[in-house]
């Protein structure tokens, strides 16, 4: 039995969409007619072989929030003893997002055909990353799918928390920068010209600061469309340039060398690597496969290359800790914990401890970065506004001295 998306017209002439199960599209149309609906379009949402049929407009991917929620719900239901196909159906019904419902029903139909859960996830690679599929496959082979799903739920939730921390740290500086630019632009475009008109009628030589401010104001008023286009062009041009392999690698290498920023990038990628290796090792995924999958979650190119080089050394029989230490891009504490885990036979425990260590350190780095950026931005904004105010007041002081 497969899952189908349908579009139909009810008795009142209104269009309705939804999901329904059936053996064939013909049977689904008959079921819809029995419900008093006139079928307009019926399409299967499962993948058979290389061809996938799905409703146009339904995305193949789901958000990180949706993935974390779905994983936790599925882990809870499977742990309670509910059959897998019923668990998938229940999670689908509990979700109010059509694309998530479609994907889960597609996975369920694959499972009901006798395939594994990992095989069902593989039909939707953009929704379920490789670490997800590999971990589930290992859990099914070992007979501990419920435990593996619990670990996956913890993993997806931890990743989402980390992502939210980084985004939250960037919100305030971005808002402050944008508002600062808007305020200064408003002053230059509307306030300064009115003040200039007053000074221009006096016929006096204006102070240097005032002349600089007037020139800046005239430039913004006269050329603001070209200035805006120039800023947008520079932004998108730089973005396109940094998307090229060579410049992108150089930029990522520069990130690692910057104070505070380098520590943040290093800590974030190291936490992702160790957390991913931990869950894969605990799930019984082979070490080399774990390295290959974990390398995909590392965003920084030099660090990703270091992981690939370390995997090649591990393949030749070298220790994991020493292999990662060659690049000198990973924190010493992480390397010591990994080496200790290898020596004691508790690698997965030490990998998890290393991930927790890095996440805590990253929290302190984010706090330090915020404590540095916020005062700097505030001071910079104050200096710019002070310059504008002083440039507008200095002619008044000059006139008072002449009168006196």
C-alpha positions in Angstrom: 0.0 0.0 0.0 1.4 3.4 -1.0 0.8 7.0 0.1 -0.8 9.5 -2.3 -1.2 13.3 -2.4 -4.6 14.3 -3.7 -6.4 17.4 -4.8 -10.1 17.2 -5.0 -13.3 19.3 -5.1 -15.9 18.9 -2.3 -19.7 19.2 -2.6 -19.6 22.9 -2.0 -17.1 23.4 -4.9 -14.1 24.1 -2.6 -10.7 22.7 -3.3 -9.2 20.4 -0.7 -5.8 18.7 -0.5 -4.5 15.9 1.7 -2.9 12.5 2.0 -4.5 9.1 1.6 -3.3 5.5 1.4 -4.1 3.1 -1.3 -2.8 0.4 -3.6 -3.2 2.3 -6.8 -4.2 5.8 -8.0 -7.4 4.3 -9.4 -8.3 2.9 -6.0 -7.5 6.2 -4.3 -9.8 8.0 -6.7 -12.6 5.6 -5.9 -12.0 6.1 -2.2 -12.3 9.9 -2.7 -15.6 9.5 -4.6 -16.9 7.4 -1.7 -16.1 10.3 0.6 -18.1 12.7 -1.6 -15.0 14.3 -3.2 -14.4 14.8 -6.9 -10.7 13.9 -7.5 -8.8 16.4 -9.6 -5.2 15.2 -9.2 -3.7 12.1 -7.5 0.0 11.5 -7.3 2.1 9.0 -5.4 4.7 10.4 -3.1 7.0 7.4 -2.8 10.1 6.7 -4.9 10.2 3.6 -7.0 13.6 2.9 -8.5 15.2 6.1 -9.9 11.9 7.9 -10.4 10.1 9.9 -7.7 6.6 11.0 -8.1 5.4 13.7 -5.7 3.1 16.7 -5.7 4.5 19.8 -7.3 5.4 22.4 -4.8 6.2 20.0 -1.9 9.8 20.5 -0.9 12.1 17.5 -0.6 13.7 18.9 2.5 12.5 19.8 6.0 13.8 22.3 8.5 16.1 21.4 11.3 13.3 22.2 13.8 11.0 19.8 12.0 13.6 17.0 11.9 14.4 17.4 15.6 10.7 17.2 16.5 9.9 14.3 14.1 12.9 12.3 15.5 11.9 12.8 19.1 8.3 11.8 18.4 9.3 8.8 16.4 11.8 7.7 19.1 9.1 8.0 21.8 6.5 6.0 19.9 9.0 3.2 18.9 10.3 3.0 22.5 6.7 2.5 23.7 6.4 -0.6 21.5 4.2 0.8 18.8 4.9 -0.9 15.4 7.1 1.2 13.1 4.5 1.8 10.4 2.0 2.9 13.0 4.6 5.2 14.6 5.3 6.9 11.2 1.6 7.3 10.6 1.0 8.8 14.1 3.9 11.3 13.7 2.6 12.3 10.2 -0.8 13.0 11.6 0.5 15.0 14.5 2.5 17.3 12.2 0.6 20.2 10.6 3.2 20.8 7.8 2.1 19.2 4.4 5.6 18.6 3.2 6.6 16.8 6.4 3.4 14.7 6.2 4.1 13.8 2.6 7.7 12.7 3.4 6.7 10.6 6.4 3.9 8.9 4.5 6.3 8.2 1.7 8.7 6.6 4.2 5.8 4.6 5.7 4.7 3.3 2.4 8.2 2.0 1.7 8.3 0.3 5.1 5.0 -1.3 4.5 6.4 -2.8 1.2 8.9 -4.7 3.3 11.9 -2.3 3.1 13.9 -1.1 6.1 13.4 2.3 7.7 16.8 3.4 6.5 15.8 2.5 3.0 12.7 4.6 3.3 14.7 7.6 4.6 17.1 7.1 1.6 14.3 8.0 -0.8 14.4 11.5 0.8 18.1 12.4 1.1 17.5 16.1 1.3 15.3 15.6 4.4 17.3 12.9 6.2 21.1 13.5 6.1 23.6 10.6 5.6 24.4 10.4 9.3 20.7 9.9 10.0 20.4 7.1 7.5 23.6 5.4 8.5 22.7 5.5 12.2 19.2 4.1 11.6 20.6 1.3 9.4 23.1 0.4 12.1 20.3 0.4 14.7 18.1 -1.9 12.6 20.9 -4.3 12.0 21.7 -4.5 15.7 18.1 -4.8 16.8 18.3 -1.6 19.0 16.4 0.8 16.8 14.6 2.4 19.7 17.9 3.3 21.5 19.4 4.6 18.2 16.4 6.8 17.6 16.7 8.2 21.1 20.3 9.1 20.4 19.4 10.6 17.1 16.7 12.7 18.8 19.3 14.0 21.3 21.7 14.7 18.5 19.3 16.6 16.3 18.1 18.6 19.3 21.6 19.5 20.4 22.5 20.6 16.9 19.5 22.8 16.7 20.3 24.3 20.1 23.9 25.1 18.9 22.6 26.6 15.7 20.2 28.8 17.7 22.9 30.0 20.0 25.1 31.1 17.1 22.2 32.8 15.4 21.1 34.5 18.6 24.6 35.8 19.1 24.5 37.5 15.7 21.1 39.0 16.0 22.0 42.0 18.3 25.1 43.1 16.4 23.3 42.9 13.0 20.3 44.8 14.3 22.5 47.5 15.8 24.6 47.8 12.7 21.5 48.1 10.4 19.8 50.7 12.6 23.1 52.7 12.9 23.4 52.9 9.1 19.7 53.9 8.8 20.0 56.6 11.4 23.2 58.1 9.9 21.7 57.9 6.4 18.6 59.7 7.6 20.7 62.5 9.2 22.8 63.0 6.1 19.8 62.9 3.7 17.2 65.0 5.6 18.6 66.8 8.6 22.0 68.1 7.5 20.7 69.7 4.2 18.2 71.8 6.2 20.9 73.0 8.6 23.2 73.7 5.6 20.7 76.1 4.1 20.8 78.2 7.2 24.6 78.3 7.2 24.9 79.0 3.5 23.0 82.3 3.8 25.5 83.6 6.3 28.3 83.8 3.8 30.9 82.8 6.4 33.7 80.2 5.8 32.5 77.0 7.6 34.8 74.8 9.7 36.5 71.8 8.2 34.3 69.3 10.0 31.2 71.0 8.7 32.4 71.1 5.1 33.2 67.4 5.3 29.7 66.7 6.6 28.1 68.9 3.9 30.1 67.1 1.2 29.1 63.7 2.6 25.4 64.8 2.7 25.5 66.2 -0.8 27.1 62.9 -2.0 24.4 60.8 -0.3 21.5 62.9 -1.6 22.8 63.1 -5.2 24.2 59.6 -5.6 22.2 57.4 -3.2 20.8 55.1 -6.0 24.3 54.4 -7.4 25.6 54.0 -3.8 23.0 51.5 -3.0 23.6 49.6 -6.2 27.3 49.7 -5.5 26.9 48.2 -2.1 24.6 45.5 -3.4 26.9 44.8 -6.3 29.9 44.6 -4.0 28.0 42.2 -1.6 26.9 39.8 -4.3 30.2 40.0 -6.2 32.2 39.2 -3.0 29.7 36.4 -2.3 30.2 34.9 -5.8 33.9 35.3 -5.5 34.1 33.5 -2.1 32.0 30.6 -3.5 34.9 29.7 -5.8 37.0 26.8 -4.3 40.3 28.7 -4.0 39.1 32.0 -2.5 36.6 30.1 -0.3 39.4 28.0 1.2 41.6 31.1 1.8 38.7 32.8 3.5 38.0 29.8 5.7 41.7 29.7 6.6 41.6 33.4 7.5 38.7 32.8 9.8 40.7 30.3 11.8 43.5 32.9 12.2 41.3 35.7 13.5 41.1 36.2 17.3 37.8 35.1 18.9 36.3 34.4 15.4 38.9 31.6 14.9 38.2 30.1 18.2 34.5 30.2 17.5 34.8 28.5 14.1 37.2 25.9 15.4 35.1 25.1 18.4 31.9 24.9 16.4 33.3 22.5 13.8 35.1 20.4 16.4 31.9 20.1 18.4 30.0 19.0 15.3 32.8 16.5 14.4 33.1 14.9 17.9 29.3 14.8 18.4 28.8 13.1 15.1 31.6 10.6 15.6 30.2 9.9 19.1 26.7 8.9 17.9 28.0 6.9 15.0 30.5 5.0 17.1 27.8 4.3 19.7 25.5 3.0 17.0 28.1 0.6 15.7 28.9 2.3 12.4 32.4 1.3 11.2 35.1 3.8 12.0 36.0 4.7 8.4 32.4 5.2 7.5 32.0 7.4 10.6 34.9 9.6 9.5 33.5 10.0 6.0 30.1 10.9 7.3 31.4 13.2 10.1 33.5 15.0 7.6 30.4 16.2 5.9 29.2 18.2 9.0 32.4 20.2 9.1 31.8 23.4 7.2 35.4 24.9 7.4 37.3 23.7 4.3 40.8 23.3 5.9 39.3 21.4 8.9 37.3 19.2 6.5 40.5 18.5 4.5 42.2 17.6 7.8 39.4 15.1 8.7 39.8 13.5 5.2 43.6 13.3 5.7 43.1 11.8 9.2 40.6 9.2 7.8 43.3 8.1 5.3 45.8 7.7 8.1 43.3 5.7 10.2 42.7 3.5 7.2 46.4 2.7 7.2 46.2 1.7 10.9 47.1 5.0 12.7 45.3 6.1 15.9 42.5 8.6 15.5 43.8 11.2 18.0 47.3 11.3 16.4 45.8 11.4 12.9 43.8 14.5 13.8 46.7 16.1 15.6 48.8 16.3 12.4 46.9 19.2 11.0 47.1 21.2 14.3 43.7 22.6 13.6 41.8 20.8 16.4 42.0 21.8 20.1 44.6 19.9 22.2 42.0 19.0 24.9 39.8 17.3 22.3 42.8 15.3 20.9 43.8 14.2 24.4 40.3 13.0 25.2 40.1 11.0 21.9 43.5 9.4 22.5 42.5 8.6 26.1 39.3 7.0 24.8 41.2 4.9 22.3 43.6 3.7 24.9 40.9 2.8 27.4 38.4 1.3 25.0 35.8 4.0 25.8 36.1 6.0 22.6 32.4 6.8 22.2 32.3 8.1 25.8 35.3 10.3 25.4 34.0 11.6 22.0 30.8 12.7 23.7 32.8 14.3 26.6 34.9 16.1 24.0 31.7 17.4 22.3 30.3 18.6 25.6 33.6 20.3 26.4 33.7 22.1 23.1 30.0 23.2 23.3 30.7 24.7 26.8 33.8 26.4 25.5 31.9 27.7 22.5 29.2 29.2 24.9 31.9 31.2 26.7 33.5 32.3 23.4 30.1 33.5 22.1 29.6 35.4 25.4 33.1 37.0 25.1 32.4 37.9 21.4 29.1 39.6 22.4 30.8 41.4 25.3 33.3 42.7 22.8 31.1 43.5 19.8 28.3 45.3 21.6 30.4 48.0 23.3 32.5 48.5 20.1 29.4 49.0 17.9 27.8 51.3 20.5 31.0 53.4 20.7 31.4 53.5 16.9 27.8 54.7 16.6 28.3 57.3 19.3 31.5 58.6 17.6 29.7 59.0 14.2 26.7 60.8 15.8 29.0 63.0 17.8 30.9 64.0 14.7 27.6 64.9 13.0 26.4 66.9 16.0 29.7 68.7 16.4 29.9 69.5 12.7 26.5 71.2 12.9 27.2 73.1 16.1 30.7 74.4 15.4 29.5 77.1 13.0 27.2 78.4 15.7 30.1 78.6 18.1 32.1 80.4 15.4 29.3 82.9 14.8 29.0 83.6 18.5 32.7 84.4 18.7 32.4 86.8 15.7 29.4 88.6 17.3 31.2 88.8 20.6 
